[in-house]
Amino acid sequence: MRWFTELMARAGKVGKRTAYVRISELHIRQSKDGTWTEALGSGDIDYPRLVKLLRDRSVRPLLVLEQAVEKESPTTMTALEVATEAVARAATTSTW
């Protein structure tokens, strides 16, 4: 999250509002202890905080749900199960 806040602070040189209104798409995935997880959920990225920050600035980007897989990533679900869970979580959570 700090990277996003720092990026927006640097963008503030041209006007913070200008930087935020240019956000049209947000690719989301999750990691836990620095390793990409197979599905969205709790982890290293504080999505509720990010969503609040964007909503406070009236930013409503298109969400792109990504599955990032590394050698260390868990593999307990099929790709279809991962996609189904990600869409359900994004659609039903009050933070989006």
MOPAC internal coordinates of N, CA, C and O (Angstrom, degrees):
PM7 1SCF
backbone

  N    0.0000 0     0.00 0     0.00 0    0    0    0
  C    1.4402 1     0.00 0     0.00 0    1    0    0
  C    1.5146 1   110.30 1     0.00 0    2    1    0
  O    1.2310 1   120.45 1   145.13 1    3    2    1
  N    1.3223 1   116.74 1   -34.87 1    3    2    1
  C    1.4587 1   119.01 1  -178.86 1    5    3    2
  C    1.5302 1   111.18 1   -59.96 1    6    5    3
  O    1.2310 1   120.40 1   143.06 1    7    6    5
  N    1.3327 1   116.84 1   -36.94 1    7    6    5
  C    1.4650 1   120.13 1   179.62 1    9    7    6
  C    1.5175 1   111.25 1   -59.50 1   10    9    7
  O    1.2310 1   120.36 1   141.14 1   11   10    9
  N    1.3398 1   116.92 1   -38.86 1   11   10    9
  C    1.4571 1   120.66 1  -178.48 1   13   11   10
  C    1.5245 1   110.52 1   -69.75 1   14   13   11
  O    1.2310 1   120.84 1   135.77 1   15   14   13
  N    1.3206 1   116.00 1   -44.23 1   15   14   13
  C    1.4605 1   120.48 1   179.12 1   17   15   14
  C    1.5283 1   110.56 1   -62.61 1   18   17   15
  O    1.2310 1   120.60 1   138.36 1   19   18   17
  N    1.3264 1   116.45 1   -41.64 1   19   18   17
  C    1.4631 1   120.36 1   179.12 1   21   19   18
  C    1.5255 1   111.25 1   -66.27 1   22   21   19
  O    1.2310 1   120.66 1   140.11 1   23   22   21
  N    1.3284 1   116.35 1   -39.89 1   23   22   21
  C    1.4552 1   120.16 1   177.50 1   25   23   22
  C    1.5231 1   110.51 1   -60.41 1   26   25   23
  O    1.2310 1   120.56 1   134.34 1   27   26   25
  N    1.3268 1   116.53 1   -45.66 1   27   26   25
  C    1.4580 1   120.13 1  -179.71 1   29   27   26
  C    1.5295 1   111.54 1   -67.65 1   30   29   27
  O    1.2310 1   120.32 1   147.37 1   31   30   29
  N    1.3377 1   116.99 1   -32.63 1   31   30   29
  C    1.4692 1   119.92 1   177.56 1   33   31   30
  C    1.5332 1   109.94 1   -65.80 1   34   33   31
  O    1.2310 1   120.73 1   137.88 1   35   34   33
  N    1.3346 1   116.22 1   -42.12 1   35   34   33
  C    1.4685 1   119.36 1   177.51 1   37   35   34
  C    1.5204 1   110.66 1   -65.17 1   38   37   35
  O    1.2310 1   121.06 1   142.09 1   39   38   37
  N    1.3200 1   115.57 1   -37.91 1   39   38   37
  C    1.4596 1   120.02 1   179.13 1   41   39   38
  C    1.5185 1   110.96 1   -66.87 1   42   41   39
  O    1.2310 1   120.36 1   159.67 1   43   42   41
  N    1.3189 1   116.91 1   -20.33 1   43   42   41
  C    1.4560 1   122.14 1   179.68 1   45   43   42
  C    1.5155 1   113.61 1   -58.34 1   46   45   43
  O    1.2310 1   120.33 1   161.49 1   47   46   45
  N    1.3160 1   116.97 1   -18.51 1   47   46   45
  C    1.4605 1   120.45 1   177.98 1   49   47   46
  C    1.5299 1   110.82 1   -62.79 1   50   49   47
  O    1.2310 1   120.90 1   153.96 1   51   50   49
  N    1.3426 1   115.89 1   -26.04 1   51   50   49
  C    1.4626 1   119.80 1   175.55 1   53   51   50
  C    1.5169 1   111.20 1  -104.65 1   54   53   51
  O    1.2310 1   120.89 1  -174.93 1   55   54   53
  N    1.3089 1   115.90 1     5.07 1   55   54   53
  C    1.4576 1   121.82 1   179.84 1   57   55   54
  C    1.5140 1   110.63 1   107.98 1   58   57   55
  O    1.2310 1   120.87 1   -62.94 1   59   58   57
  N    1.3259 1   115.95 1   117.06 1   59   58   57
  C    1.4593 1   120.32 1  -177.14 1   61   59   58
  C    1.5167 1   111.69 1   -57.76 1   62   61   59
  O    1.2310 1   119.98 1   137.18 1   63   62   61
  N    1.2939 1   117.65 1   -42.82 1   63   62   61
  C    1.4601 1   120.91 1  -178.76 1   65   63   62
  C    1.5266 1   110.08 1   -60.67 1   66   65   63
  O    1.2310 1   120.40 1   139.88 1   67   66   65
  N    1.3250 1   116.85 1   -40.12 1   67   66   65
  C    1.4581 1   121.16 1   178.73 1   69   67   66
  C    1.5118 1   110.56 1   -59.92 1   70   69   67
  O    1.2310 1   120.10 1   136.86 1   71   70   69
  N    1.3290 1   117.42 1   -43.14 1   71   70   69
  C    1.4604 1   120.83 1  -179.12 1   73   71   70
  C    1.5167 1   110.91 1   -64.63 1   74   73   71
  O    1.2310 1   119.67 1   136.84 1   75   74   73
  N    1.3050 1   118.24 1   -43.16 1   75   74   73
  C    1.4564 1   121.08 1  -177.87 1   77   75   74
  C    1.5219 1   112.70 1   -67.42 1   78   77   75
  O    1.2310 1   119.44 1   139.69 1   79   78   77
  N    1.3130 1   118.67 1   -40.31 1   79   78   77
  C    1.4614 1   119.99 1  -177.60 1   81   79   78
  C    1.5188 1   111.71 1   -68.60 1   82   81   79
  O    1.2310 1   119.93 1   165.56 1   83   82   81
  N    1.3067 1   117.75 1   -14.44 1   83   82   81
  C    1.4606 1   121.01 1   178.88 1   85   83   82
  C    1.5259 1   112.13 1   -84.02 1   86   85   83
  O    1.2310 1   119.71 1   172.44 1   87   86   85
  N    1.3295 1   118.16 1    -7.56 1   87   86   85
  C    1.4606 1   121.14 1   178.14 1   89   87   86
  C    1.5197 1   108.22 1   -78.81 1   90   89   87
  O    1.2310 1   120.51 1   -66.05 1   91   90   89
  N    1.3220 1   116.63 1   113.95 1   91   90   89
  C    1.4602 1   119.95 1  -179.00 1   93   91   90
  C    1.5244 1   112.03 1  -116.82 1   94   93   91
  O    1.2310 1   120.27 1   163.25 1   95   94   93
  N    1.3194 1   117.09 1   -16.75 1   95   94   93
  C    1.4546 1   121.01 1  -176.02 1   97   95   94
  C    1.5277 1   108.82 1  -144.95 1   98   97   95
  O    1.2310 1   120.90 1   -40.73 1   99   98   97
  N    1.3166 1   115.88 1   139.27 1   99   98   97
  C    1.4598 1   120.93 1  -179.50 1  101   99   98
  C    1.5239 1   108.64 1  -131.17 1  102  101   99
  O    1.2310 1   120.84 1   -63.93 1  103  102  101
  N    1.3200 1   116.00 1   116.07 1  103  102  101
  C    1.4649 1   121.39 1   177.58 1  105  103  102
  C    1.5220 1   107.52 1   -88.72 1  106  105  103
  O    1.2310 1   120.67 1   -55.90 1  107  106  105
  N    1.3182 1   116.32 1   124.10 1  107  106  105
  C    1.4591 1   119.10 1  -177.37 1  109  107  106
  C    1.5252 1   111.28 1  -121.61 1  110  109  107
  O    1.2310 1   122.03 1   -39.22 1  111  110  109
  N    1.2937 1   113.72 1   140.78 1  111  110  109
  C    1.4596 1   123.96 1   172.77 1  113  111  110
  C    1.5134 1   106.22 1  -154.49 1  114  113  111
  O    1.2310 1   119.26 1    -3.16 1  115  114  113
  N    1.2887 1   119.01 1   176.84 1  115  114  113
  C    1.4542 1   120.70 1  -175.32 1  117  115  114
  C    1.5261 1   110.48 1  -133.14 1  118  117  115
  O    1.2310 1   121.45 1   -30.00 1  119  118  117
  N    1.3198 1   114.83 1   150.00 1  119  118  117
  C    1.4633 1   121.24 1   173.95 1  121  119  118
  C    1.5189 1   108.25 1  -131.12 1  122  121  119
  O    1.2310 1   121.16 1   -21.59 1  123  122  121
  N    1.2953 1   115.38 1   158.41 1  123  122  121
  C    1.4595 1   121.37 1   176.35 1  125  123  122
  C    1.5185 1   106.68 1  -136.26 1  126  125  123
  O    1.2310 1   120.85 1   -57.19 1  127  126  125
  N    1.3368 1   115.98 1   122.81 1  127  126  125
  C    1.4618 1   122.11 1  -176.37 1  129  127  126
  C    1.5216 1   111.55 1    54.32 1  130  129  127
  O    1.2310 1   120.55 1  -143.66 1  131  130  129
  N    1.3470 1   116.55 1    36.34 1  131  130  129
  C    1.4573 1   121.66 1   174.89 1  133  131  130
  C    1.5164 1   115.49 1    84.01 1  134  133  131
  O    1.2310 1   119.55 1  -178.78 1  135  134  133
  N    1.3280 1   118.46 1     1.22 1  135  134  133
  C    1.4639 1   121.75 1   178.62 1  137  135  134
  C    1.5263 1   108.80 1  -113.42 1  138  137  135
  O    1.2310 1   120.45 1   -46.78 1  139  138  137
  N    1.3353 1   116.74 1   133.22 1  139  138  137
  C    1.4607 1   119.86 1  -179.91 1  141  139  138
  C    1.5131 1   110.10 1   -61.45 1  142  141  139
  O    1.2310 1   121.07 1   -43.12 1  143  142  141
  N    1.3313 1   115.56 1   136.88 1  143  142  141
  C    1.4649 1   121.04 1   177.76 1  145  143  142
  C    1.5223 1   108.73 1   -92.94 1  146  145  143
  O    1.2310 1   120.92 1   -14.45 1  147  146  145
  N    1.3106 1   115.85 1   165.55 1  147  146  145
  C    1.4621 1   118.33 1  -178.53 1  149  147  146
  C    1.5202 1   112.67 1   -82.12 1  150  149  147
  O    1.2310 1   119.54 1   164.18 1  151  150  149
  N    1.3136 1   118.48 1   -15.82 1  151  150  149
  C    1.4644 1   121.33 1  -178.90 1  153  151  150
  C    1.5228 1   110.02 1  -146.06 1  154  153  151
  O    1.2310 1   120.84 1   -16.11 1  155  154  153
  N    1.3277 1   115.99 1   163.89 1  155  154  153
  C    1.4658 1   120.50 1   175.88 1  157  155  154
  C    1.5198 1   109.62 1   -69.85 1  158  157  155
  O    1.2310 1   120.71 1   -27.57 1  159  158  157
  N    1.2825 1   116.25 1   152.43 1  159  158  157
  C    1.4531 1   121.90 1   178.94 1  161  159  158
  C    1.5206 1   107.52 1   164.44 1  162  161  159
  O    1.2310 1   120.71 1    18.78 1  163  162  161
  N    1.3184 1   116.25 1  -161.22 1  163  162  161
  C    1.4623 1   118.60 1   178.99 1  165  163  162
  C    1.5235 1   108.74 1   -71.89 1  166  165  163
  O    1.2310 1   121.52 1   -28.79 1  167  166  165
  N    1.3067 1   114.69 1   151.21 1  167  166  165
  C    1.4618 1   119.59 1  -178.45 1  169  167  166
  C    1.5143 1   111.61 1   172.58 1  170  169  167
  O    1.2310 1   120.87 1    30.66 1  171  170  169
  N    1.3182 1   115.95 1  -149.34 1  171  170  169
  C    1.4597 1   121.97 1  -174.51 1  173  171  170
  C    1.5295 1   113.18 1   -73.63 1  174  173  171
  O    1.2310 1   119.85 1   150.20 1  175  174  173
  N    1.3041 1   117.89 1   -29.80 1  175  174  173
  C    1.4597 1   122.05 1  -175.79 1  177  175  174
  C    1.5260 1   109.58 1   -93.61 1  178  177  175
  O    1.2310 1   120.95 1   -55.55 1  179  178  177
  N    1.3186 1   115.79 1   124.45 1  179  178  177
  C    1.4607 1   122.18 1  -177.75 1  181  179  178
  C    1.5278 1   108.92 1   -89.56 1  182  181  179
  O    1.2310 1   120.89 1   -97.73 1  183  182  181
  N    1.3303 1   115.90 1    82.27 1  183  182  181
  C    1.4597 1   119.71 1  -177.32 1  185  183  182
  C    1.5170 1   113.93 1   -64.68 1  186  185  183
  O    1.2310 1   118.30 1   140.63 1  187  186  185
  N    1.3311 1   120.85 1   -39.37 1  187  186  185
  C    1.4658 1   118.42 1   176.64 1  189  187  186
  C    1.5377 1   112.30 1   -56.53 1  190  189  187
  O    1.2310 1   120.37 1   140.42 1  191  190  189
  N    1.3105 1   116.90 1   -39.58 1  191  190  189
  C    1.4769 1   119.72 1   178.95 1  193  191  190
  C    1.5256 1   110.81 1   -67.76 1  194  193  191
  O    1.2310 1   120.58 1   138.16 1  195  194  193
  N    1.3262 1   116.50 1   -41.84 1  195  194  193
  C    1.4588 1   120.23 1   178.65 1  197  195  194
  C    1.5220 1   110.92 1   -62.80 1  198  197  195
  O    1.2310 1   120.42 1   135.69 1  199  198  197
  N    1.3267 1   116.80 1   -44.31 1  199  198  197
  C    1.4649 1   120.80 1   179.61 1  201  199  198
  C    1.5223 1   110.62 1   -62.23 1  202  201  199
  O    1.2310 1   120.13 1   137.06 1  203  202  201
  N    1.3191 1   117.36 1   -42.94 1  203  202  201
  C    1.4684 1   120.59 1   178.49 1  205  203  202
  C    1.5273 1   110.70 1   -60.49 1  206  205  203
  O    1.2310 1   120.83 1   135.71 1  207  206  205
  N    1.3274 1   116.02 1   -44.29 1  207  206  205
  C    1.4580 1   120.78 1   179.69 1  209  207  206
  C    1.5238 1   110.45 1   -59.99 1  210  209  207
  O    1.2310 1   120.16 1   136.02 1  211  210  209
  N    1.3218 1   117.30 1   -43.98 1  211  210  209
  C    1.4632 1   120.53 1   179.70 1  213  211  210
  C    1.5235 1   111.75 1   -69.55 1  214  213  211
  O    1.2310 1   120.54 1   136.47 1  215  214  213
  N    1.3357 1   116.57 1   -43.53 1  215  214  213
  C    1.4788 1   119.89 1   179.79 1  217  215  214
  C    1.5190 1   111.71 1   -63.11 1  218  217  215
  O    1.2310 1   120.10 1   141.50 1  219  218  217
  N    1.3227 1   117.42 1   -38.50 1  219  218  217
  C    1.4697 1   121.04 1   178.64 1  221  219  218
  C    1.5198 1   111.15 1   -60.35 1  222  221  219
  O    1.2310 1   120.76 1   157.90 1  223  222  221
  N    1.3246 1   116.15 1   -22.10 1  223  222  221
  C    1.4657 1   121.49 1  -179.47 1  225  223  222
  C    1.5315 1   111.65 1  -108.89 1  226  225  223
  O    1.2310 1   121.12 1  -165.53 1  227  226  225
  N    1.3354 1   115.47 1    14.47 1  227  226  225
  C    1.4725 1   122.41 1   178.04 1  229  227  226
  C    1.5228 1   113.01 1    57.43 1  230  229  227
  O    1.2310 1   120.44 1  -143.95 1  231  230  229
  N    1.3132 1   116.76 1    36.05 1  231  230  229
  C    1.4607 1   121.64 1   177.62 1  233  231  230
  C    1.5208 1   108.27 1   -98.00 1  234  233  231
  O    1.2310 1   120.01 1   -55.35 1  235  234  233
  N    1.3305 1   117.58 1   124.65 1  235  234  233
  C    1.4708 1   123.44 1  -179.27 1  237  235  234
  C    1.5322 1   108.91 1  -126.95 1  238  237  235
  O    1.2310 1   119.80 1  -102.64 1  239  238  237
  N    1.3305 1   117.98 1    77.36 1  239  238  237
  C    1.4646 1   119.73 1  -176.35 1  241  239  238
  C    1.5234 1   112.99 1   -76.93 1  242  241  239
  O    1.2310 1   121.05 1   -19.51 1  243  242  241
  N    1.3141 1   115.60 1   160.49 1  243  242  241
  C    1.4492 1   122.46 1   170.07 1  245  243  242
  C    1.5287 1   106.58 1   -69.38 1  246  245  243
  O    1.2310 1   119.86 1   -47.76 1  247  246  245
  N    1.3286 1   117.87 1   132.24 1  247  246  245
  C    1.4630 1   121.19 1   179.74 1  249  247  246
  C    1.5177 1   110.20 1   -95.71 1  250  249  247
  O    1.2310 1   120.79 1   -50.39 1  251  250  249
  N    1.3144 1   116.09 1   129.61 1  251  250  249
  C    1.4542 1   122.56 1   175.42 1  253  251  250
  C    1.5230 1   106.42 1  -114.13 1  254  253  251
  O    1.2310 1   120.51 1   -67.69 1  255  254  253
  N    1.3250 1   116.63 1   112.31 1  255  254  253
  C    1.4615 1   121.35 1  -178.85 1  257  255  254
  C    1.5220 1   108.46 1   -85.18 1  258  257  255
  O    1.2310 1   120.59 1   -58.21 1  259  258  257
  N    1.3121 1   116.48 1   121.79 1  259  258  257
  C    1.4541 1   121.16 1  -177.24 1  261  259  258
  C    1.5184 1   111.18 1  -113.02 1  262  261  259
  O    1.2310 1   121.22 1   -32.34 1  263  262  261
  N    1.3018 1   115.27 1   147.66 1  263  262  261
  C    1.4559 1   120.81 1   171.13 1  265  263  262
  C    1.5291 1   105.96 1  -113.48 1  266  265  263
  O    1.2310 1   120.91 1   -65.50 1  267  266  265
  N    1.3036 1   115.87 1   114.50 1  267  266  265
  C    1.4504 1   121.52 1   177.78 1  269  267  266
  C    1.5179 1   107.80 1  -106.18 1  270  269  267
  O    1.2310 1   120.58 1   -54.57 1  271  270  269
  N    1.3106 1   116.49 1   125.43 1  271  270  269
  C    1.4584 1   119.85 1  -176.90 1  273  271  270
  C    1.5238 1   109.05 1  -122.15 1  274  273  271
  O    1.2310 1   121.53 1   -48.84 1  275  274  273
  N    1.3137 1   114.68 1   131.16 1  275  274  273
  C    1.4547 1   122.25 1   174.42 1  277  275  274
  C    1.5231 1   108.28 1  -119.10 1  278  277  275
  O    1.2310 1   120.92 1    -7.96 1  279  278  277
  N    1.2994 1   115.84 1   172.04 1  279  278  277
  C    1.4588 1   120.14 1   177.55 1  281  279  278
  C    1.5241 1   111.03 1   -56.74 1  282  281  279
  O    1.2310 1   120.12 1   144.59 1  283  282  281
  N    1.3378 1   117.38 1   -35.41 1  283  282  281
  C    1.4575 1   122.15 1  -177.60 1  285  283  282
  C    1.5255 1   113.94 1   -85.94 1  286  285  283
  O    1.2310 1   120.29 1   171.98 1  287  286  285
  N    1.3343 1   117.05 1    -8.02 1  287  286  285
  C    1.4642 1   120.48 1  -177.78 1  289  287  286
  C    1.5216 1   110.76 1   -67.13 1  290  289  287
  O    1.2310 1   120.36 1   -36.49 1  291  290  289
  N    1.3411 1   116.92 1   143.51 1  291  290  289
  C    1.4617 1   119.15 1   176.27 1  293  291  290
  C    1.5255 1   110.22 1   -67.05 1  294  293  291
  O    1.2310 1   120.72 1   -28.74 1  295  294  293
  N    1.3135 1   116.23 1   151.26 1  295  294  293
  C    1.4642 1   121.00 1   177.69 1  297  295  294
  C    1.5253 1   108.90 1  -134.53 1  298  297  295
  O    1.2310 1   121.40 1  -108.65 1  299  298  297
  N    1.3180 1   114.93 1    71.35 1  299  298  297
  C    1.4629 1   120.54 1  -178.52 1  301  299  298
  C    1.5191 1   112.13 1  -105.10 1  302  301  299
  O    1.2310 1   120.38 1   176.13 1  303  302  301
  N    1.3427 1   116.88 1    -3.87 1  303  302  301
  C    1.4648 1   121.39 1  -176.28 1  305  303  302
  C    1.5285 1   109.40 1  -130.23 1  306  305  303
  O    1.2310 1   120.69 1   -25.45 1  307  306  305
  N    1.3173 1   116.29 1   154.55 1  307  306  305
  C    1.4639 1   120.52 1   172.22 1  309  307  306
  C    1.5269 1   108.16 1   -77.74 1  310  309  307
  O    1.2310 1   120.54 1   -15.41 1  311  310  309
  N    1.3146 1   116.58 1   164.59 1  311  310  309
  C    1.4681 1   120.58 1   178.50 1  313  311  310
  C    1.5227 1   111.04 1   -59.73 1  314  313  311
  O    1.2310 1   120.22 1   141.31 1  315  314  313
  N    1.3204 1   117.18 1   -38.69 1  315  314  313
  C    1.4664 1   120.73 1   178.54 1  317  315  314
  C    1.5269 1   110.95 1   -65.49 1  318  317  315
  O    1.2310 1   119.56 1   139.41 1  319  318  317
  N    1.3266 1   118.44 1   -40.59 1  319  318  317
  C    1.4628 1   121.56 1   177.55 1  321  319  318
  C    1.5216 1   111.17 1   -64.10 1  322  321  319
  O    1.2310 1   120.65 1   139.18 1  323  322  321
  N    1.3266 1   116.37 1   -40.82 1  323  322  321
  C    1.4666 1   120.58 1   178.38 1  325  323  322
  C    1.5270 1   110.05 1   -61.94 1  326  325  323
  O    1.2310 1   120.39 1   131.96 1  327  326  325
  N    1.3288 1   116.86 1   -48.04 1  327  326  325
  C    1.4581 1   121.09 1  -178.55 1  329  327  326
  C    1.5271 1   111.09 1   -63.29 1  330  329  327
  O    1.2310 1   120.40 1   137.19 1  331  330  329
  N    1.3134 1   116.85 1   -42.81 1  331  330  329
  C    1.4705 1   121.17 1   179.72 1  333  331  330
  C    1.5247 1   110.85 1   -62.28 1  334  333  331
  O    1.2310 1   120.33 1   135.18 1  335  334  333
  N    1.3295 1   116.98 1   -44.82 1  335  334  333
  C    1.4634 1   120.62 1   179.53 1  337  335  334
  C    1.5288 1   111.09 1   -65.72 1  338  337  335
  O    1.2310 1   120.16 1   138.26 1  339  338  337
  N    1.3250 1   117.29 1   -41.74 1  339  338  337
  C    1.4648 1   120.89 1  -178.67 1  341  339  338
  C    1.5248 1   111.07 1   -62.62 1  342  341  339
  O    1.2310 1   120.51 1   135.34 1  343  342  341
  N    1.3215 1   116.64 1   -44.66 1  343  342  341
  C    1.4688 1   120.28 1   179.68 1  345  343  342
  C    1.5245 1   109.93 1   -65.20 1  346  345  343
  O    1.2310 1   120.33 1   136.20 1  347  346  345
  N    1.3247 1   116.98 1   -43.80 1  347  346  345
  C    1.4689 1   120.27 1   179.69 1  349  347  346
  C    1.5244 1   111.02 1   -62.67 1  350  349  347
  O    1.2310 1   120.28 1   136.50 1  351  350  349
  N    1.3252 1   117.07 1   -43.50 1  351  350  349
  C    1.4691 1   120.27 1  -179.34 1  353  351  350
  C    1.5220 1   110.58 1   -64.97 1  354  353  351
  O    1.2310 1   120.30 1   135.85 1  355  354  353
  N    1.3178 1   117.02 1   -44.15 1  355  354  353
  C    1.4648 1   119.88 1  -179.41 1  357  355  354
  C    1.5199 1   111.27 1   -66.78 1  358  357  355
  O    1.2310 1   120.16 1   144.87 1  359  358  357
  N    1.3215 1   117.30 1   -35.13 1  359  358  357
  C    1.4676 1   121.01 1  -176.94 1  361  359  358
  C    1.5230 1   112.61 1   -77.81 1  362  361  359
  O    1.2310 1   119.77 1   150.12 1  363  362  361
  N    1.3277 1   118.04 1   -29.88 1  363  362  361
  C    1.4586 1   119.43 1  -173.13 1  365  363  362
  C    1.5167 1   113.89 1  -102.58 1  366  365  363
  O    1.2310 1   119.56 1   163.95 1  367  366  365
  N    1.3118 1   118.44 1   -16.05 1  367  366  365
  C    1.4501 1   118.58 1  -178.18 1  369  367  366
  C    1.5272 1   110.76 1   -72.11 1  370  369  367
  O    1.2310 1   120.49 1   -39.35 1  371  370  369
  N    1.2862 1   116.67 1   140.65 1  371  370  369
  C    1.4686 1   121.01 1  -178.77 1  373  371  370
  C    1.5204 1   111.86 1   -74.33 1  374  373  371
  O    1.2310 1   120.25 1   168.50 1  375  374  373
  N    1.3367 1   117.13 1   -11.50 1  375  374  373
  C    1.4630 1   118.62 1  -177.65 1  377  375  374
  C    1.5150 1   112.62 1   -78.89 1  378  377  375
  O    1.2310 1   119.11 1   159.42 1  379  378  377
  N    1.3163 1   119.31 1   -20.58 1  379  378  377
  C    1.4692 1   120.69 1   177.54 1  381  379  378
  C    1.4828 1   107.78 1   -90.13 1  382  381  379
  O    1.2310 1   120.10 1   180.00 1  383  382  381

